[in-house]
Structure formats: structure tokens, C-alpha cells
Amino acid sequence: MMDSVPAFDNLIHYTKNIKAAQLAEKRKKFDQYPSFIQAGLFLFEKFENVRKQELFPRLLSFDILKNDGNLLFGENKYEEASQKYEEVI
């Protein structure tokens, strides 16, 4: 049983290095985006498919979110409206 502990430790170390390399590649791509995009859209995983769309469908999606924010603002729900506006940015 003692022999399996170093093998397991090596496996964990190896998988950690693979994951770190994968994340480093994603980080390089992320760092190329303007800071307002990094701080907004990329925080919301639910918009991943929207980010992959062509420009016009993306603009429509953002317009819907903006209108949702406007409705919330009109209902004096300022914090929720602010969150919608952040999603648009």
C-alpha cells in the first residue's frame, strides 16, 4: 500500500500541471480583452453562447438586457437594474 501513495501523489501533481497549463492559455486570451469586458460580460457564464454570436445577434441580446434594466429602474429596483446594465457592458 505504501507504494501506491507516491504513485497517487505523482498523478495528482501531473494533473495539476495539465490544468494549470490549460488555464494559462485561457488567461492569455482573457487578458487581451479590454478591462470593461473582463469586468462585465466574462463574469457571467450564462452569456458564453452570446459572446460566440455574430455582432447583430449580440446587439439584440444586449438590447434585451438593457430594456430589462430600464424596467427594473422604473420599478425603483436600482440594485437589480444596475446588475442588468453591468451584464450589458
TIRO-2110 file (N, C-alpha, C; in Angstrom, 1 decimal):
// TIRO-2110
0.8, -1.2, 0.0, N, 1, A
0.0, 0.0, 0.0, CA, 1, A
0.9, 1.3, 0.0, C, 1, A
2.0, 1.2, 0.6, N, 2, A
2.9, 2.4, 0.7, CA, 2, A
3.4, 2.8, -0.7, C, 2, A
3.5, 1.8, -1.6, N, 3, A
3.9, 2.1, -3.0, CA, 3, A
2.9, 2.9, -3.7, C, 3, A
1.6, 2.8, -3.4, N, 4, A
0.6, 3.4, -4.2, CA, 4, A
0.5, 4.9, -3.8, C, 4, A
1.0, 5.3, -2.6, N, 5, A
0.9, 6.7, -2.2, CA, 5, A
1.8, 7.6, -3.1, C, 5, A
3.0, 7.3, -3.4, N, 6, A
3.8, 8.1, -4.3, CA, 6, A
3.2, 8.1, -5.7, C, 6, A
2.7, 7.0, -6.1, N, 7, A
2.1, 7.0, -7.5, CA, 7, A
0.9, 7.9, -7.5, C, 7, A
0.1, 7.9, -6.5, N, 8, A
-1.1, 8.8, -6.4, CA, 8, A
-0.6, 10.3, -6.4, C, 8, A
0.4, 10.6, -5.6, N, 9, A
0.9, 11.9, -5.5, CA, 9, A
1.4, 12.4, -6.8, C, 9, A
2.1, 11.5, -7.5, N, 10, A
2.6, 11.9, -8.9, CA, 10, A
1.5, 12.1, -9.8, C, 10, A
0.4, 11.3, -9.7, N, 11, A
-0.7, 11.5, -10.6, CA, 11, A
-1.4, 12.9, -10.3, C, 11, A
-1.6, 13.2, -9.0, N, 12, A
-2.2, 14.5, -8.7, CA, 12, A
-1.3, 15.6, -9.2, C, 12, A
0.0, 15.5, -9.0, N, 13, A
0.9, 16.6, -9.4, CA, 13, A
0.8, 16.7, -10.9, C, 13, A
0.8, 15.7, -11.6, N, 14, A
0.7, 15.7, -13.1, CA, 14, A
-0.6, 16.3, -13.6, C, 14, A
-1.7, 16.0, -13.0, N, 15, A
-3.0, 16.5, -13.4, CA, 15, A
-3.1, 18.0, -13.1, C, 15, A
-2.5, 18.4, -11.9, N, 16, A
-2.5, 19.8, -11.6, CA, 16, A
-1.7, 20.6, -12.6, C, 16, A
-0.6, 20.1, -13.1, N, 17, A
0.2, 20.8, -14.1, CA, 17, A
-0.5, 20.9, -15.4, C, 17, A
-1.3, 19.9, -15.8, N, 18, A
-2.0, 19.9, -17.0, CA, 18, A
-3.1, 21.0, -16.9, C, 18, A
-3.8, 21.0, -15.8, N, 19, A
-4.9, 22.0, -15.6, CA, 19, A
-4.3, 23.4, -15.6, C, 19, A
-3.2, 23.6, -14.9, N, 20, A
-2.6, 24.9, -14.9, CA, 20, A
-2.2, 25.4, -16.3, C, 20, A
-1.7, 24.5, -17.1, N, 21, A
-1.3, 24.9, -18.5, CA, 21, A
-2.6, 25.3, -19.3, C, 21, A
-3.7, 24.5, -19.1, N, 22, A
-4.9, 24.8, -19.8, CA, 22, A
-5.4, 26.2, -19.4, C, 22, A
-5.4, 26.5, -18.1, N, 23, A
-5.9, 27.8, -17.6, CA, 23, A
-5.0, 28.9, -18.0, C, 23, A
-3.7, 28.7, -18.1, N, 24, A
-2.8, 29.7, -18.6, CA, 24, A
-3.1, 30.2, -20.0, C, 24, A
-3.5, 29.2, -20.9, N, 25, A
-3.9, 29.6, -22.2, CA, 25, A
-5.1, 30.4, -22.3, C, 25, A
-6.1, 30.0, -21.5, N, 26, A
-7.3, 30.8, -21.4, CA, 26, A
-7.1, 32.2, -20.8, C, 26, A
-6.2, 32.3, -19.9, N, 27, A
-5.9, 33.6, -19.2, CA, 27, A
-5.2, 34.5, -20.3, C, 27, A
-4.4, 34.0, -21.1, N, 28, A
-3.7, 34.8, -22.2, CA, 28, A
-4.8, 35.5, -23.1, C, 28, A
-5.8, 34.7, -23.4, N, 29, A
-6.9, 35.2, -24.3, CA, 29, A
-7.7, 36.2, -23.5, C, 29, A
-8.0, 35.9, -22.3, N, 30, A
-8.8, 36.8, -21.4, CA, 30, A
-8.1, 38.2, -21.3, C, 30, A
-6.8, 38.1, -21.0, N, 31, A
-6.0, 39.3, -20.8, CA, 31, A
-6.0, 40.3, -22.0, C, 31, A
-6.3, 39.7, -23.2, N, 32, A
-6.3, 40.6, -24.4, CA, 32, A
-7.5, 41.4, -24.5, C, 32, A
-8.6, 41.1, -23.8, N, 33, A
-9.8, 41.9, -23.9, CA, 33, A
-9.7, 43.1, -23.0, C, 33, A
-10.4, 44.2, -23.5, N, 34, A
-10.5, 45.4, -22.7, CA, 34, A
-11.0, 45.2, -21.3, C, 34, A
-10.5, 46.0, -20.3, N, 35, A
-10.9, 45.7, -18.9, CA, 35, A
-12.4, 45.8, -18.7, C, 35, A
-13.1, 46.7, -19.4, N, 36, A
-14.6, 46.7, -19.2, CA, 36, A
-15.3, 45.4, -19.6, C, 36, A
-14.7, 44.7, -20.5, N, 37, A
-15.3, 43.4, -20.9, CA, 37, A
-14.9, 42.4, -19.9, C, 37, A
-13.6, 42.4, -19.4, N, 38, A
-13.2, 41.5, -18.4, CA, 38, A
-14.0, 41.6, -17.1, C, 38, A
-14.4, 42.8, -16.8, N, 39, A
-15.1, 43.0, -15.5, CA, 39, A
-16.6, 42.8, -15.7, C, 39, A
-17.1, 42.7, -16.9, N, 40, A
-18.5, 42.6, -17.1, CA, 40, A
-19.0, 41.3, -17.6, C, 40, A
-19.0, 41.2, -18.9, N, 41, A
-19.5, 40.1, -19.6, CA, 41, A
-18.9, 38.7, -19.2, C, 41, A
-17.6, 38.7, -19.0, N, 42, A
-16.9, 37.4, -18.7, CA, 42, A
-17.2, 36.9, -17.3, C, 42, A
-17.8, 37.7, -16.5, N, 43, A
-18.2, 37.3, -15.2, CA, 43, A
-19.4, 36.4, -15.2, C, 43, A
-20.1, 36.5, -16.3, N, 44, A
-21.4, 35.8, -16.4, CA, 44, A
-21.3, 34.6, -17.4, C, 44, A
-21.2, 33.4, -16.9, N, 45, A
-21.0, 32.2, -17.8, CA, 45, A
-22.2, 32.0, -18.6, C, 45, A
-23.4, 32.5, -18.2, N, 46, A
-24.6, 32.3, -18.9, CA, 46, A
-24.6, 33.0, -20.3, C, 46, A
-23.7, 33.9, -20.5, N, 47, A
-23.6, 34.6, -21.7, CA, 47, A
-22.5, 34.1, -22.7, C, 47, A
-22.0, 32.9, -22.4, N, 48, A
-20.9, 32.4, -23.2, CA, 48, A
-21.4, 32.2, -24.6, C, 48, A
-22.6, 31.7, -24.8, N, 49, A
-23.1, 31.5, -26.2, CA, 49, A
-23.4, 32.8, -26.9, C, 49, A
-23.8, 33.8, -26.1, N, 50, A
-24.0, 35.1, -26.7, CA, 50, A
-22.7, 35.7, -27.3, C, 50, A
-21.6, 35.5, -26.5, N, 51, A
-20.3, 36.0, -26.9, CA, 51, A
-19.8, 35.4, -28.2, C, 51, A
-20.3, 34.2, -28.5, N, 52, A
-19.8, 33.5, -29.7, CA, 52, A
-20.6, 33.9, -31.0, C, 52, A
-21.7, 34.6, -30.8, N, 53, A
-22.6, 35.0, -31.9, CA, 53, A
-21.9, 36.1, -32.7, C, 53, A
-22.5, 36.3, -33.9, N, 54, A
-22.1, 37.4, -34.7, CA, 54, A
-22.6, 38.7, -34.1, C, 54, A
-22.1, 39.9, -34.6, N, 55, A
-22.4, 41.2, -34.0, CA, 55, A
-23.9, 41.5, -33.8, C, 55, A
-24.7, 41.3, -34.9, N, 56, A
-26.1, 41.7, -34.8, CA, 56, A
-26.9, 41.0, -33.7, C, 56, A
-26.8, 39.6, -33.7, N, 57, A
-27.5, 38.9, -32.6, CA, 57, A
-27.0, 39.3, -31.2, C, 57, A
-25.7, 39.6, -31.1, N, 58, A
-25.2, 40.0, -29.8, CA, 58, A
-25.8, 41.3, -29.4, C, 58, A
-25.9, 42.3, -30.3, N, 59, A
-26.5, 43.6, -30.0, CA, 59, A
-28.0, 43.4, -29.6, C, 59, A
-28.7, 42.5, -30.3, N, 60, A
-30.1, 42.3, -29.9, CA, 60, A
-30.2, 41.7, -28.4, C, 60, A
-29.3, 40.8, -28.1, N, 61, A
-29.2, 40.3, -26.8, CA, 61, A
-29.0, 41.4, -25.7, C, 61, A
-28.0, 42.2, -26.1, N, 62, A
-27.7, 43.3, -25.1, CA, 62, A
-28.8, 44.3, -25.0, C, 62, A
-29.5, 44.5, -26.1, N, 63, A
-30.6, 45.5, -26.1, CA, 63, A
-31.7, 44.9, -25.1, C, 63, A
-32.0, 43.6, -25.2, N, 64, A
-33.0, 43.0, -24.3, CA, 64, A
-32.6, 43.2, -22.8, C, 64, A
-31.3, 43.0, -22.5, N, 65, A
-30.8, 43.1, -21.2, CA, 65, A
-30.9, 44.6, -20.7, C, 65, A
-30.6, 45.5, -21.6, N, 66, A
-30.8, 47.0, -21.3, CA, 66, A
-32.2, 47.3, -21.0, C, 66, A
-33.1, 46.8, -21.8, N, 67, A
-34.5, 47.0, -21.6, CA, 67, A
-35.0, 46.4, -20.2, C, 67, A
-34.5, 45.3, -19.9, N, 68, A
-34.8, 44.7, -18.6, CA, 68, A
-34.3, 45.6, -17.5, C, 68, A
-33.1, 46.1, -17.6, N, 69, A
-32.6, 47.1, -16.6, CA, 69, A
-33.5, 48.3, -16.6, C, 69, A
-33.9, 48.8, -17.7, N, 70, A
-34.8, 50.0, -17.7, CA, 70, A
-36.1, 49.7, -16.9, C, 70, A
-36.7, 48.6, -17.2, N, 71, A
-37.9, 48.2, -16.5, CA, 71, A
-37.7, 48.1, -15.0, C, 71, A
-36.6, 47.5, -14.6, N, 72, A
-36.3, 47.4, -13.1, CA, 72, A
-36.0, 48.8, -12.5, C, 72, A
-35.4, 49.7, -13.3, N, 73, A
-35.1, 51.0, -12.8, CA, 73, A
-36.4, 51.8, -12.6, C, 73, A
-37.4, 51.6, -13.6, N, 74, A
-38.7, 52.2, -13.5, CA, 74, A
-39.5, 51.7, -12.3, C, 74, A
-39.2, 50.5, -11.8, N, 75, A
-39.8, 50.0, -10.6, CA, 75, A
-39.0, 50.3, -9.3, C, 75, A
-38.1, 51.2, -9.4, N, 76, A
-37.2, 51.6, -8.3, CA, 76, A
-36.4, 50.5, -7.7, C, 76, A
-36.1, 49.5, -8.6, N, 77, A
-35.2, 48.4, -8.2, CA, 77, A
-33.8, 48.7, -8.7, C, 77, A
-33.2, 49.6, -8.1, N, 78, A
-31.9, 50.2, -8.6, CA, 78, A
-30.8, 49.2, -8.6, C, 78, A
-30.7, 48.4, -7.6, N, 79, A
-29.6, 47.4, -7.5, CA, 79, A
-29.7, 46.4, -8.6, C, 79, A
-30.9, 45.9, -8.8, N, 80, A
-31.2, 44.9, -9.8, CA, 80, A
-31.0, 45.5, -11.2, C, 80, A
-31.4, 46.7, -11.4, N, 81, A
-31.2, 47.4, -12.7, CA, 81, A
-29.7, 47.6, -13.0, C, 81, A
-29.0, 47.9, -11.9, N, 82, A
-27.5, 48.1, -12.1, CA, 82, A
-26.9, 46.8, -12.5, C, 82, A
-27.3, 45.7, -12.0, N, 83, A
-26.8, 44.4, -12.4, CA, 83, A
-27.1, 44.1, -13.8, C, 83, A
-28.2, 44.4, -14.3, N, 84, A
-28.6, 44.2, -15.7, CA, 84, A
-27.7, 45.0, -16.6, C, 84, A
-27.5, 46.3, -16.2, N, 85, A
-26.7, 47.2, -17.0, CA, 85, A
-25.2, 46.7, -17.0, C, 85, A
-24.7, 46.1, -15.9, N, 86, A
-23.4, 45.5, -15.9, CA, 86, A
-23.3, 44.4, -16.9, C, 86, A
-24.3, 43.6, -17.0, N, 87, A
-24.3, 42.4, -17.9, CA, 87, A
-24.2, 42.9, -19.3, C, 87, A
-24.8, 44.1, -19.6, N, 88, A
-24.7, 44.6, -21.0, CA, 88, A
-23.3, 45.1, -21.3, C, 88, A
-22.7, 45.7, -20.4, N, 89, A
-21.3, 46.2, -20.6, CA, 89, A
-20.4, 45.1, -20.8, C, 89, A
END
